């Protein structure tokens, strides 16, 4: 039970915070739960695709391997499935009627994924892994969701730039996610010094995007 608590506590805390930031029109509980469950479900095809891609030999270069595993195997695969889950479940839903809604639903999909992933890692690695991931991997997935939802919101309400913002809704999360994993996979002691500053940068990035769309939603309302 302790490991399960460690796995899910950061997810629950972020869910509470995201719901708190939705100040103007609360989203229906049923749709929120569907987004969360969708994120959990996509872990199955993600694991399968990542296992297949991980078998591909990209050579002996440590940097090339770190780039491939970080940006392609992990970031592109995971963010692509989150993207398609959003498109299928949320994009045409009538409740997606404010800028900030894109962030809410994208974050819930990301957190559904993060919850399952975190349980797998924590039960394998123990409490120390749970504590570490509570401040790194889980918030990181939430921030990737913020980035995706931010651009989904722009694509929804600025139709003349829909294609551009749709592209950004997958490109920016993959970029953020890929850099996060690349730093870890390269295992370079000098590059690892940038890991904590990079985490702080992502937190600042996420808070700024949430604040901007919160203001946009207020103006729209």
Buried (B, 14 or more C-beta within 10 A) or exposed (E): EEBEEBBBBBBEEBBEEBBEBBEEEEBEEEBBEBBBBBBBBBBEEBBEBBEEBEEEEEEEEEEEBBBBBBBBBBBBBBBBBBBBBBEEBBBEBEBBBBBBBBBBBBBBBBBBBBBBBBBEBBBEEEEEBBEEBBEBBBBBBBBBBBBBBBBBBBBBBEEEEEEEBBEBBBBBBBBBBBBBBBBBBBEBEEBEEEEEEBBEBBBEBBEEBBEBBBEBBEEBE
